[in-house]
Each structure stands twice: as C-alpha cells, then as structure tokens.
C-alpha cells in the first residue's frame, strides 16, 4: 500500500516530535547538549589516560636506565676479575718456569 503525498508530508512535519516523544520527551537541543558534555568528558578522560601512559613510559625509561647502570657496573667488575686472573696466571707461569729452570739446573750438576 503506497502512501499518499499528503501522508508523506504529514509524517515529515511530525517525525521530529515523535522522535522526541520516544526519547523521554526531551527536545533535540537537550540531547545535543548532553552529547557534547559526554564528548567533553570522554576527551578529558582520553587526555588523562594519555598523561598516565606518558608517566608510565617515563617510569619504564627510568627503570631501563637503572638496569643499564647495573650492567655497566657488572661489566666493570668482570673486567677487574679478568685482570686479577690474568695476573695470577702470569705469576703461576713464572713459578712454573722458575721451578722447571731450577730442576734442570739441579739435574745438570748431578
């Protein structure tokens, strides 16, 4: 069943009123204001979340810097240990060479 032109015109003129009646009798301007307020609240919350994320990333960066410093300290300690081990190794070689030299000298005189 097709609608007559006058029925379509009637629907067009009253559709706004019907929609506001269906939406708890608040006019469209009130909903527009509410939507804008909601958008402002959402934007503020997003801004707050962005700031929290920035703070979190800064804390992570600081933690990485601390870990880097600890690794550098460990590298220094390992370098010192290697130097000590090298010195001990050279002393050991010196004692072995001296001992072998003394044994060879003692055997030559016998």
N, CA, C and O atoms as a DFTB+ gen file, in Angstrom:
440 C
 N C O
     1  1       0.852      -1.165       0.000
     2  2       0.000       0.000       0.000
     3  2       0.899       1.229       0.000
     4  3       1.726       1.403       0.894
     5  1       0.732       2.065      -0.994
     6  2       1.559       3.264      -1.137
     7  2       0.947       4.403      -0.334
     8  3      -0.270       4.485      -0.175
     9  1       1.799       5.267       0.161
    10  2       1.335       6.418       0.919
    11  2       1.046       7.569      -0.032
    12  3       1.727       7.757      -1.040
    13  1       0.050       8.309       0.306
    14  2      -0.285       9.489      -0.495
    15  2       0.703      10.599      -0.158
    16  3       1.360      10.564       0.882
    17  1       0.802      11.585      -1.045
    18  2       1.720      12.710      -0.849
    19  2       1.405      13.466       0.435
    20  3       2.308      13.913       1.142
    21  1       0.118      13.605       0.726
    22  2      -0.255      14.332       1.937
    23  2       0.132      13.559       3.187
    24  3       0.455      14.163       4.210
    25  1       0.104      12.217       3.121
    26  2       0.537      11.410       4.259
    27  2       2.046      11.550       4.494
    28  3       2.513      11.634       5.630
    29  1       2.784      11.573       3.394
    30  2       4.238      11.729       3.491
    31  2       4.580      13.094       4.075
    32  3       5.473      13.198       4.916
    33  1       3.890      14.132       3.646
    34  2       4.131      15.476       4.173
    35  2       3.794      15.530       5.658
    36  3       4.515      16.157       6.435
    37  1       2.708      14.880       6.057
    38  2       2.315      14.844       7.466
    39  2       3.400      14.148       8.304
    40  3       3.769      14.621       9.379
    41  1       3.895      13.029       7.795
    42  2       4.939      12.291       8.519
    43  2       6.195      13.148       8.649
    44  3       6.808      13.188       9.716
    45  1       6.584      13.836       7.571
    46  2       7.778      14.674       7.602
    47  2       7.653      15.811       8.615
    48  3       8.624      16.157       9.288
    49  1       6.471      16.383       8.720
    50  2       6.304      17.507       9.642
    51  2       6.260      17.054      11.098
    52  3       6.622      17.825      11.987
    53  1       5.838      15.852      11.356
    54  2       5.678      15.393      12.737
    55  2       6.736      14.401      13.209
    56  3       6.729      13.999      14.372
    57  1       7.629      14.007      12.337
    58  2       8.602      12.978      12.728
    59  2       9.513      13.460      13.851
    60  3       9.864      12.677      14.734
    61  1       9.898      14.726      13.834
    62  2      10.743      15.275      14.902
    63  2      10.048      15.202      16.253
    64  3      10.659      14.836      17.257
    65  1       8.775      15.550      16.270
    66  2       8.017      15.494      17.520
    67  2       7.910      14.060      18.029
    68  3       8.035      13.813      19.229
    69  1       7.683      13.133      17.132
    70  2       7.545      11.735      17.537
    71  2       8.859      11.177      18.102
    72  3       8.874      10.437      19.085
    73  1       9.927      11.551      17.463
    74  2      11.222      11.064      17.945
    75  2      11.538      11.618      19.330
    76  3      12.059      10.896      20.179
    77  1      11.226      12.904      19.569
    78  2      11.475      13.469      20.900
    79  2      10.549      12.849      21.933
    80  3      10.937      12.689      23.090
    81  1       9.336      12.498      21.539
    82  2       8.433      11.814      22.467
    83  2       8.968      10.438      22.829
    84  3       8.875      10.012      23.980
    85  1       9.526       9.748      21.849
    86  2      10.073       8.424      22.092
    87  2      11.331       8.491      22.966
    88  3      11.652       7.527      23.661
    89  1      12.021       9.589      22.936
    90  2      13.255       9.714      23.715
    91  2      12.996      10.500      24.992
    92  3      13.672      11.493      25.259
    93  1      12.045      10.072      25.761
    94  2      11.712      10.592      27.085
    95  2      11.324      12.063      27.078
    96  3      11.603      12.781      28.038
    97  1      10.715      12.494      26.062
    98  2      10.158      13.843      25.952
    99  2      11.180      14.960      26.107
   100  3      10.836      16.044      26.578
   101  1      12.410      14.722      25.726
   102  2      13.419      15.775      25.749
   103  2      13.614      16.285      24.329
   104  3      13.694      15.492      23.391
   105  1      13.688      17.567      24.167
   106  2      13.892      18.103      22.827
   107  2      15.290      17.776      22.310
   108  3      16.186      17.433      23.082
   109  1      15.461      17.885      21.012
   110  2      16.721      17.532      20.367
   111  2      17.875      18.391      20.884
   112  3      19.008      17.915      20.961
   113  1      17.606      19.644      21.238
   114  2      18.665      20.531      21.721
   115  2      19.248      20.020      23.040
   116  3      20.451      20.131      23.272
   117  1      18.402      19.467      23.895
   118  2      18.875      18.939      25.173
   119  2      19.799      17.750      24.934
   120  3      20.846      17.631      25.570
   121  1      19.406      16.874      24.015
   122  2      20.257      15.728      23.701
   123  2      21.569      16.164      23.075
   124  3      22.615      15.565      23.326
   125  1      21.513      17.186      22.275
   126  2      22.738      17.692      21.659
   127  2      23.696      18.210      22.737
   128  3      24.901      17.965      22.681
   129  1      23.144      18.923      23.709
   130  2      23.966      19.434      24.808
   131  2      24.534      18.279      25.621
   132  3      25.707      18.287      25.994
   133  1      23.682      17.276      25.895
   134  2      24.163      16.109      26.646
   135  2      25.265      15.377      25.890
   136  3      26.254      14.945      26.480
   137  1      25.085      15.243      24.581
   138  2      26.104      14.579      23.774
   139  2      27.412      15.362      23.786
   140  3      28.492      14.776      23.866
   141  1      27.313      16.670      23.709
   142  2      28.524      17.488      23.751
   143  2      29.219      17.350      25.108
   144  3      30.443      17.247      25.182
   145  1      28.423      17.348      26.177
   146  2      29.014      17.167      27.500
   147  2      29.700      15.813      27.617
   148  3      30.790      15.705      28.180
   149  1      29.060      14.789      27.084
   150  2      29.668      13.463      27.101
   151  2      30.959      13.442      26.296
   152  3      31.953      12.850      26.717
   153  1      30.940      14.089      25.142
   154  2      32.147      14.143      24.310
   155  2      33.271      14.855      25.050
   156  3      34.427      14.437      24.988
   157  1      32.926      15.938      25.754
   158  2      33.945      16.669      26.512
   159  2      34.512      15.777      27.604
   160  3      35.724      15.753      27.820
   161  1      33.637      15.034      28.301
   162  2      34.105      14.130      29.353
   163  2      34.988      13.027      28.781
   164  3      36.008      12.667      29.369
   165  1      34.589      12.497      27.636
   166  2      35.390      11.445      27.000
   167  2      36.753      12.012      26.588
   168  3      37.780      11.364      26.785
   169  1      36.761      13.206      26.022
   170  2      38.025      13.823      25.618
   171  2      38.925      14.067      26.835
   172  3      40.133      13.836      26.773
   173  1      38.333      14.532      27.937
   174  2      39.123      14.761      29.146
   175  2      39.691      13.445      29.682
   176  3      40.841      13.390      30.119
   177  1      38.886      12.401      29.645
   178  2      39.352      11.102      30.116
   179  2      40.467      10.574      29.217
   180  3      41.445      10.007      29.706
   181  1      40.325      10.758      27.917
   182  2      41.384      10.341      26.997
   183  2      42.670      11.117      27.257
   184  3      43.765      10.556      27.209
   185  1      42.527      12.401      27.532
   186  2      43.693      13.224      27.842
   187  2      44.363      12.724      29.127
   188  3      45.589      12.646      29.215
   189  1      43.542      12.393      30.108
   190  2      44.066      11.870      31.372
   191  2      44.775      10.525      31.137
   192  3      45.861      10.290      31.668
   193  1      44.160       9.657      30.349
   194  2      44.770       8.361      30.042
   195  2      46.099       8.546      29.311
   196  3      47.069       7.839      29.585
   197  1      46.136       9.492      28.388
   198  2      47.360       9.780      27.646
   199  2      48.466      10.226      28.607
   200  3      49.617       9.811      28.473
   201  1      48.109      11.072      29.572
   202  2      49.080      11.543      30.557
   203  2      49.572      10.381      31.427
   204  3      50.763      10.286      31.722
   205  1      48.655       9.503      31.834
   206  2      49.055       8.335      32.615
   207  2      49.998       7.431      31.821
   208  3      50.970       6.906      32.365
   209  1      49.707       7.256      30.542
   210  2      50.578       6.441      29.696
   211  2      51.962       7.071      29.580
   212  3      52.974       6.372      29.630
   213  1      52.004       8.402      29.425
   214  2      53.295       9.103      29.357
   215  2      54.095       8.874      30.636
   216  3      55.292       8.588      30.592
   217  1      53.415       9.004      31.777
   218  2      54.092       8.790      33.058
   219  2      54.606       7.350      33.168
   220  3      55.715       7.107      33.644
   221  1      53.784       6.412      32.724
   222  2      54.202       5.008      32.754
   223  2      55.428       4.771      31.884
   224  3      56.351       4.064      32.288
   225  1      55.441       5.362      30.688
   226  2      56.597       5.207      29.804
   227  2      57.838       5.852      30.403
   228  3      58.941       5.326      30.256
   229  1      57.670       6.987      31.078
   230  2      58.817       7.630      31.727
   231  2      59.372       6.753      32.836
   232  3      60.588       6.652      33.000
   233  1      58.485       6.113      33.603
   234  2      58.949       5.210      34.660
   235  2      59.688       4.014      34.066
   236  3      60.706       3.579      34.604
   237  1      59.177       3.488      32.965
   238  2      59.844       2.359      32.307
   239  2      61.220       2.801      31.806
   240  3      62.196       2.066      31.949
   241  1      61.301       4.000      31.219
   242  2      62.593       4.512      30.753
   243  2      63.583       4.649      31.907
   244  3      64.749       4.277      31.781
   245  1      63.104       5.191      33.046
   246  2      63.981       5.321      34.208
   247  2      64.470       3.959      34.687
   248  3      65.631       3.800      35.062
   249  1      63.576       2.990      34.668
   250  2      63.956       1.638      35.111
   251  2      64.999       1.048      34.166
   252  3      65.953       0.414      34.616
   253  1      64.825       1.250      32.858
   254  2      65.815       0.758      31.906
   255  2      67.169       1.418      32.126
   256  3      68.206       0.767      32.005
   257  1      67.163       2.711      32.449
   258  2      68.417       3.403      32.727
   259  2      69.105       2.806      33.956
   260  3      70.323       2.630      33.967
   261  1      68.315       2.493      34.992
   262  2      68.881       1.875      36.188
   263  2      69.482       0.512      35.855
   264  3      70.570       0.175      36.323
   265  1      68.774      -0.263      35.051
   266  2      69.271      -1.583      34.676
   267  2      70.550      -1.438      33.843
   268  3      71.486      -2.219      34.013
   269  1      70.599      -0.451      32.950
   270  2      71.807      -0.207      32.165
   271  2      72.987       0.122      33.071
   272  3      74.096      -0.362      32.844
   273  1      72.756       0.945      34.100
   274  2      73.832       1.284      35.031
   275  2      74.324       0.039      35.764
   276  3      75.525      -0.124      35.975
   277  1      73.405      -0.831      36.149
   278  2      73.811      -2.059      36.841
   279  2      74.633      -2.952      35.915
   280  3      75.611      -3.564      36.345
   281  1      74.234      -3.024      34.642
   282  2      75.012      -3.813      33.684
   283  2      76.413      -3.224      33.512
   284  3      77.399      -3.957      33.434
   285  1      76.486      -1.899      33.454
   286  2      77.809      -1.267      33.341
   287  2      78.668      -1.584      34.551
   288  3      79.866      -1.834      34.414
   289  1      78.064      -1.578      35.749
   290  2      78.809      -1.914      36.957
   291  2      79.288      -3.371      36.908
   292  3      80.412      -3.679      37.304
   293  1      78.418      -4.258      36.417
   294  2      78.801      -5.662      36.306
   295  2      79.940      -5.821      35.302
   296  3      80.854      -6.614      35.528
   297  1      79.896      -5.083      34.207
   298  2      80.977      -5.138      33.221
   299  2      82.299      -4.720      33.853
   300  3      83.329      -5.349      33.608
   301  1      82.281      -3.662      34.665
   302  2      83.495      -3.207      35.334
   303  2      84.034      -4.289      36.280
   304  3      85.238      -4.540      36.339
   305  1      83.121      -4.917      37.010
   306  2      83.549      -5.965      37.940
   307  2      84.163      -7.145      37.195
   308  3      85.173      -7.700      37.630
   309  1      83.553      -7.531      36.069
   310  2      84.106      -8.631      35.285
   311  2      85.473      -8.267      34.714
   312  3      86.371      -9.108      34.669
   313  1      85.634      -7.023      34.281
   314  2      86.931      -6.588      33.773
   315  2      87.995      -6.657      34.866
   316  3      89.113      -7.106      34.611
   317  1      87.661      -6.223      36.067
   318  2      88.599      -6.291      37.189
   319  2      88.952      -7.737      37.524
   320  3      90.108      -8.056      37.805
   321  1      87.937      -8.614      37.491
   322  2      88.196     -10.024      37.761
   323  2      89.126     -10.620      36.708
   324  3      90.027     -11.391      37.038
   325  1      88.909     -10.265      35.446
   326  2      89.777     -10.776      34.381
   327  2      91.208     -10.299      34.561
   328  3      92.148     -11.065      34.346
   329  1      91.385      -9.044      34.951
   330  2      92.737      -8.533      35.185
   331  2      93.422      -9.301      36.312
   332  3      94.596      -9.651      36.199
   333  1      92.689      -9.567      37.407
   334  2      93.266     -10.322      38.521
   335  2      93.630     -11.743      38.098
   336  3      94.685     -12.262      38.464
   337  1      92.742     -12.363      37.324
   338  2      93.021     -13.727      36.864
   339  2      94.224     -13.749      35.934
   340  3      95.040     -14.669      35.982
   341  1      94.329     -12.735      35.092
   342  2      95.493     -12.658      34.206
   343  2      96.776     -12.523      35.017
   344  3      97.772     -13.178      34.712
   345  1      96.760     -11.677      36.052
   346  2      97.946     -11.504      36.898
   347  2      98.305     -12.811      37.607
   348  3      99.474     -13.187      37.686
   349  1      97.289     -13.491      38.116
   350  2      97.539     -14.761      38.794
   351  2      98.115     -15.795      37.827
   352  3      99.002     -16.570      38.186
   353  1      97.600     -15.797      36.601
   354  2      98.084     -16.730      35.587
   355  2      99.557     -16.457      35.279
   356  3     100.351     -17.392      35.171
   357  1      99.922     -15.188      35.138
   358  2     101.315     -14.843      34.847
   359  2     102.231     -15.224      36.015
   360  3     103.340     -15.713      35.802
   361  1     101.772     -15.005      37.225
   362  2     102.555     -15.414      38.396
   363  2     102.744     -16.935      38.394
   364  3     103.837     -17.434      38.664
   365  1     101.667     -17.660      38.087
   366  2     101.751     -19.117      38.048
   367  2     102.742     -19.570      36.978
   368  3     103.560     -20.458      37.222
   369  1     102.671     -18.971      35.813
   370  2     103.623     -19.313      34.751
   371  2     105.050     -19.020      35.190
   372  3     105.964     -19.800      34.921
   373  1     105.236     -17.888      35.868
   374  2     106.572     -17.551      36.365
   375  2     107.087     -18.578      37.350
   376  3     108.249     -18.981      37.281
   377  1     106.231     -19.009      38.272
   378  2     106.652     -20.025      39.242
   379  2     106.970     -21.351      38.553
   380  3     107.946     -22.021      38.891
   381  1     106.144     -21.714      37.595
   382  2     106.389     -22.978      36.878
   383  2     107.703     -22.888      36.117
   384  3     108.512     -23.813      36.178
   385  1     107.930     -21.794      35.403
   386  2     109.165     -21.637      34.637
   387  2     110.374     -21.634      35.560
   388  3     111.393     -22.247      35.241
   389  1     110.279     -20.953      36.700
   390  2     111.376     -20.920      37.660
   391  2     111.642     -22.316      38.205
   392  3     112.789     -22.748      38.314
   393  1     110.557     -23.015      38.546
   394  2     110.706     -24.382      39.068
   395  2     111.352     -25.299      38.061
   396  3     112.249     -26.068      38.407
   397  1     110.908     -25.230      36.811
   398  2     111.492     -26.070      35.764
   399  2     112.964     -25.700      35.569
   400  3     113.818     -26.573      35.414
   401  1     113.245     -24.411      35.579
   402  2     114.645     -23.978      35.424
   403  2     115.516     -24.490      36.555
   404  3     116.639     -24.934      36.316
   405  1     115.020     -24.437      37.781
   406  2     115.792     -24.929      38.920
   407  2     116.006     -26.435      38.834
   408  3     117.087     -26.934      39.146
   409  1     114.970     -27.155      38.410
   410  2     115.101     -28.606      38.287
   411  2     116.125     -28.958      37.206
   412  3     116.953     -29.847      37.404
   413  1     116.074     -28.275      36.083
   414  2     117.042     -28.531      35.017
   415  2     118.455     -28.205      35.483
   416  3     119.390     -28.955      35.202
   417  1     118.615     -27.095      36.191
   418  2     119.943     -26.719      36.691
   419  2     120.452     -27.751      37.700
   420  3     121.635     -28.088      37.705
   421  1     119.557     -28.249      38.551
   422  2     119.964     -29.234      39.551
   423  2     120.370     -30.551      38.868
   424  3     121.321     -31.204      39.297
   425  1     119.658     -30.932      37.821
   426  2     119.975     -32.186      37.121
   427  2     121.300     -32.080      36.345
   428  3     121.982     -33.088      36.156
   429  1     121.658     -30.903      35.906
   430  2     122.913     -30.712      35.146
   431  2     124.130     -30.863      36.066
   432  3     125.191     -31.328      35.652
   433  1     123.945     -30.462      37.310
   434  2     125.072     -30.539      38.221
   435  2     125.229     -31.931      38.805
   436  3     126.231     -32.205      39.465
   437  1     124.302     -32.787      38.589
   438  2     124.430     -34.136      39.129
   439  2     125.144     -35.047      38.208
   440  3     125.331     -36.222      38.524
